[in-house]
Amino acid sequence: MASDLTLTDSRVEAAMQLVDRREFLEPERRKFASNDAPIAIGYEQTTSQPSLVAWMLEQLAIRPRMRVLEVGTGCGYVTALLSQLGAQVFSVEILAPLSERAAQTLKRLEVPNVQLRVGDGYAGWAEHAPYDAIIVTAGAARVPQPLIDQLARGGKLLAPIGTPDAMELMLVERDRAGVISERAILPVRFVPLTGVAAEADRSRR
């Protein structure tokens, strides 16, 4: 993955300073919080390196009152960053223990405007669609069609797409006329998206 993920949005930089990554890690891993690297959070999952997270948030151009879907709550770190940027966040996590831990952390830190759900993120969260931005923090064989369907006009979706050995961050945009475009913008490495639909997608490759 590219190492020079330069930021130009001061709001994202401020959010990264205000949200303490240590608060979202288990005690034995907090000593690694300042490292610009992924950190294990249990259940074979990781929280992504901060520079990549910040860069992804900048690409999505998160602004106050935007409705944002997060696929993969994980430890809740990105969820908190989205909230700090003023978004209304709807976050889906397939692993109930991780979702419960994130819920407890977010509640303890009094993070506002966040709703969490345990479920298969491949299917999104249709009840609250359409979304101005969708961020996917696990890799898939292709961009999940349900997520594209839930993207608002003028909205952006970021998802790591490909195989574990050849994955790229894909930017999907729906213009004001409703036309969808996709383009790869960065080679990356993420843990795989899980769930029935994601497994079926991989088997069709």
N, C-alpha and C positions, 0 to 999 in steps of 0.2 A: 504494500500500500504506500502511496505517496506520503512523504514525511512532512512536507511543507504545506500544511493546510492553513493558509493565511486567512485571517479574519478581517473583515472590513466593517462589520456591524458592531458598534459600541454597545448596543443593548444586549447582544449575545455575550460579549466579553463581560459585561457587568453581571449578568445572570450567572455566569460560570464562577465569578468571584463570590457571589452571595449564597449560592447553594453549596454546602459543604459535603463533598463526596464521602467523607468518613462516616457521616451519619447513616449512610445506606449500606454500610459494610458490616459484616460480623466482626466482633472485637479483635479476633486474631488476625484479621486481614486489614485492619485500619492503618497499620504502619505503611501499607503500600498505596494509600489513597492519593498521594501526591505524584505517583508515577504516571507518566503518560502512556499507559498500557492497559489492556483488558485485565480484569480481576475476576477470579472465580467467585460466584455467589451461591454455589451449591446446586445440586440436581443437574450437574453437567452443563450449567449455564454460566455466562459471564456478563459483566457490565463493560461496555465498550470503552476504549480509550477516550479521555476527555476531548482531545483535539479533534477527533473524528466526530464526536457528538456535537461539538460546537459548530463544526463546519456543516454538518447536516442541518442543524437548526437554521443556520444562515441561508442555506440553499432554499429552505422552505419559506423563508421570509415571514416568520411568525410575528404576528402583531396582536395587540390587545383585542379581546372579544372574538378572536378567531375560534372556530369550532375545529378541534384537532382530534384525530383518532391515532392512538398509539397501539401498535400490535407488538406485544411483548413487554409487559410492565417490568418484569425482572425485579430488581431491588427497589424500583421507584425513583431512581436518580434522574432519568430523563423526564419522567412524569413531573417531578418537582421543577425542573428547568423550564418545561413548557408552561407550567403554572406561573413561574416567576416572570415569564415573558408576557403574561396577561391572557393566555389562551384558556378556553374552556375545554378541559381535557377528558376524553373518554378512552380508557386504557383497558386492553384485554390481555389476559395472561392464562395460558392453558394449564399451568402448574399451580394448583390450589395453595400449596404451602408458600410458594413465592408470592402469590397475590396477597395472601393473608399477612405475610411479613411486611410487604410493601405498604399495605393498608395501615398497619400499626405504626410504621415509621412516619408516613405522611400525616397521620392523625397527631402523632406526638409533636411533629414539627409545625402543626397547624397550617398545612399547605392547602390553599383554597381552590375551589373550582375544579375539582377532580372527582370523577366517578370511575370506579373499578369494577371489573367483571371477570369471573373465571369462565373461560370458554376457548373455543378454537378461533384464534385470531385470523386464520385464513378466510373465515366467513365475515370478518369485520364486526360491526355492531350497527345493524341496519336501522334499528329503532331511532337512532339519533342522527342519521345521515340526512342531508349531504354534509361532507366535511370540507373545510377550506384547505386543510392539510392532513396528510396521512404519513406517518413515519413507521416503518417496519424495521425491527431490530433483530431479525433472524432471516437466514437465507432461504430462498425458494427456487424451484426449477424455472418458474416463470412468474410474472406479476399476477397475483391472484385476481381473477375476474371480479369476484364480489367486491374487492377493494376499489377497483376501477369504477364499478357501478355506483359506489358510494361517494365518489369524488365530486365535489361541487364544480360548477362552471367557474373558471378562473382559479381552480384549485391545483395543488401540486402534491404528488406522492413520491416518496423515496423508499426504495426497497432494494436489498442486496439480492441479485439474481444470478443463477448459474449453479455450478457444482462446487464442492468444497475446495477443489484445486484451481478453479477458474471462475471466480465470482466478481461481478461488477455492480457498483451502485447504479441503479436505474432511476432516472428522473422521468416521471409520467406527469404530463400536464393536460388539463382539459381547458380549452380556451373558452371565451365568452359565447362562442357559437356552439359549443359542445363537442368540438373536434378533439380527439385524443392524439397526443404525440408521445413518443418514448425515445430516450437516448441514454446511452451509458456514459457516465461522467467520471467514474473513479474505480480502479481495481481495489477490492476489499476482501476481508475474510470475516465471516460471522458464523456462529453456531446455526444449525439448520432449523427451519420452521418445522414444527411437529403438528400432528393432527391427521385425521383421516384424509381430508382433501389434499393436504400437502404430500402425504405418502403416495396417494393415487397419482398426483401430478408427476412425482419423480419416477414412478413405474412406467409412465408413458413416454419417457425420454428415449 
